[in-house]
């Protein structure tokens, strides 16, 4: 149970009910990370707009790369909730449970392309040491692998976004749903 009050679907009224109904229509169901914001319904809308732009918007990064970064950031923050949700999203593309298990344990042991490995390294470093100048040392290798400045910006946005969401989840006690699957990708 969350550390603060949340309003469940059956108890939602007015604007919150509209938002919940729209989430169900577009995403298949409502995640606990949305319910935790139910006392401030417009934050759910703004959160989803940001999420959809960063994770589903046009980008030089593939969707699977963005989801992979989400898992690495969430692992670095020990956020089980986001690891589970976004590992499921990665597996929508990889279709390999063992590879997903390894991603969640230690991505360094995976057979990733050099570009994907560098994205994971960047995600880990920027999460663990955000104020260090060492993060700059990741940009040139990413560029050498053919990533454009836009791709690097998008990777940084994914990393920053999941650090934000991980803080919400961890700070407010968001728990995994009984049935994690069923979201539209």
C-alpha positions in Angstrom: 0.0 0.0 0.0 1.2 3.5 -0.9 2.4 5.9 1.8 -0.2 8.5 0.9 -3.9 8.4 0.0 -4.7 7.3 -3.6 -8.0 7.3 -5.3 -9.0 4.1 -7.0 -10.9 3.9 -10.3 -14.2 3.0 -8.7 -14.0 6.1 -6.4 -12.8 8.6 -9.0 -15.1 11.5 -9.9 -15.1 14.5 -12.2 -11.8 15.3 -13.8 -10.0 12.4 -12.2 -12.6 9.9 -13.6 -12.1 11.5 -17.1 -8.4 11.1 -16.8 -8.6 7.5 -15.6 -11.1 6.6 -18.4 -8.7 8.1 -21.0 -5.8 6.2 -19.6 -7.7 2.9 -19.7 -8.7 3.7 -23.3 -5.2 4.6 -24.5 -3.0 2.4 -22.3 -5.2 -0.6 -21.5 -5.4 0.1 -17.7 -4.2 2.4 -15.0 -0.8 1.9 -13.4 -0.1 2.5 -9.7 2.3 5.2 -10.7 -0.7 7.2 -12.1 -2.9 6.5 -9.1 -0.2 7.9 -6.7 -0.8 11.2 -8.4 -4.6 11.0 -8.0 -4.8 13.8 -5.5 -3.5 16.2 -8.2 -5.2 14.9 -11.3 -3.6 17.4 -13.7 -0.2 16.1 -12.7 -1.2 12.8 -14.3 -2.0 14.5 -17.6 1.2 16.4 -17.6 3.2 13.4 -16.6 1.6 11.3 -19.4 2.3 14.0 -21.9 6.0 14.0 -20.9 6.1 10.2 -20.9 4.5 9.9 -24.3 6.9 12.5 -25.8 10.0 11.0 -24.4 9.2 7.3 -24.7 6.9 7.2 -27.8 7.7 10.4 -29.7 9.7 10.5 -32.9 13.4 10.0 -32.0 16.6 8.7 -33.6 16.6 6.2 -30.7 14.5 3.1 -31.1 11.7 2.4 -28.6 13.5 -0.7 -27.4 16.6 1.4 -26.7 14.6 3.9 -24.6 13.0 1.1 -22.7 16.4 -0.6 -22.1 17.7 2.7 -20.7 14.6 2.9 -18.4 15.5 -0.5 -17.0 19.2 0.4 -16.4 18.3 3.7 -14.7 15.7 1.9 -12.5 18.2 -0.8 -11.6 20.7 1.8 -10.6 18.1 3.4 -8.3 16.8 0.0 -7.0 13.4 0.8 -8.3 11.8 -2.7 -8.7 8.5 -1.2 -9.9 10.0 0.5 -13.0 12.4 -2.3 -13.7 9.5 -4.8 -13.9 7.3 -2.6 -16.0 10.0 -1.5 -18.5 11.7 -4.9 -18.7 8.3 -6.2 -19.8 8.3 -3.4 -22.5 11.9 -4.4 -23.6 10.7 -8.0 -23.8 7.9 -6.9 -26.1 10.8 -6.4 -28.6 13.4 -8.9 -27.5 11.1 -11.8 -26.8 13.8 -13.4 -24.6 13.2 -13.9 -20.9 16.8 -14.9 -20.2 18.1 -11.8 -21.9 15.7 -9.7 -19.9 16.7 -11.4 -16.7 20.3 -10.6 -17.5 19.5 -6.9 -18.3 17.9 -6.6 -14.9 20.9 -8.3 -13.2 23.8 -6.8 -15.0 23.6 -5.4 -18.5 27.4 -5.7 -18.8 27.1 -9.4 -19.3 24.7 -9.0 -22.2 25.8 -9.3 -25.9 24.7 -5.8 -26.8 25.9 -3.7 -29.7 28.6 -1.2 -28.7 26.2 1.6 -29.2 23.6 0.0 -26.8 26.3 -0.8 -24.3 27.4 2.8 -24.3 23.8 4.0 -23.9 23.5 1.7 -20.8 26.8 2.9 -19.4 25.7 6.5 -19.9 22.4 5.8 -18.2 24.1 4.1 -15.2 26.8 6.8 -14.8 24.4 9.8 -15.2 22.1 8.2 -12.6 24.8 7.3 -10.1 27.0 10.3 -10.5 24.9 13.1 -12.0 27.1 16.0 -10.9 30.4 14.5 -12.0 32.1 15.8 -15.2 32.7 12.2 -16.1 29.4 12.1 -17.9 31.0 14.2 -20.6 33.4 11.3 -21.3 30.4 9.3 -22.5 29.3 11.8 -25.2 32.2 11.4 -27.6 32.1 7.6 -27.6 28.4 7.8 -28.3 29.0 10.2 -31.2 31.8 7.9 -32.5 29.1 5.1 -32.6 27.0 7.3 -34.9 24.6 8.8 -32.3 23.5 12.3 -33.3 23.2 15.1 -30.8 19.5 14.6 -31.0 19.9 10.9 -30.0 22.1 11.9 -27.1 19.5 14.5 -26.0 16.8 11.9 -26.2 18.9 9.4 -24.2 19.5 12.1 -21.6 15.8 12.9 -21.4 14.9 9.2 -20.9 17.6 9.0 -18.1 16.3 12.2 -16.4 12.7 11.2 -16.7 13.2 7.8 -15.1 15.2 9.3 -12.3 12.2 11.5 -11.7 9.7 8.7 -11.8 11.9 6.4 -9.7 11.9 9.1 -7.0 8.1 9.3 -7.0 7.7 5.5 -6.8 10.4 5.0 -4.1 9.4 8.0 -2.0 5.7 7.4 -2.0 5.7 3.6 -1.7 4.2 2.7 -5.1 3.7 -1.1 -5.2 3.7 -3.4 -8.2 0.3 -4.3 -9.5 -0.8 -7.9 -9.0 -1.0 -8.2 -12.8 1.8 -6.2 -14.3 1.1 -7.0 -17.9 -1.6 -5.8 -20.2 -0.4 -2.4 -21.2 -0.5 -1.2 -24.8 3.0 -0.6 -26.3 
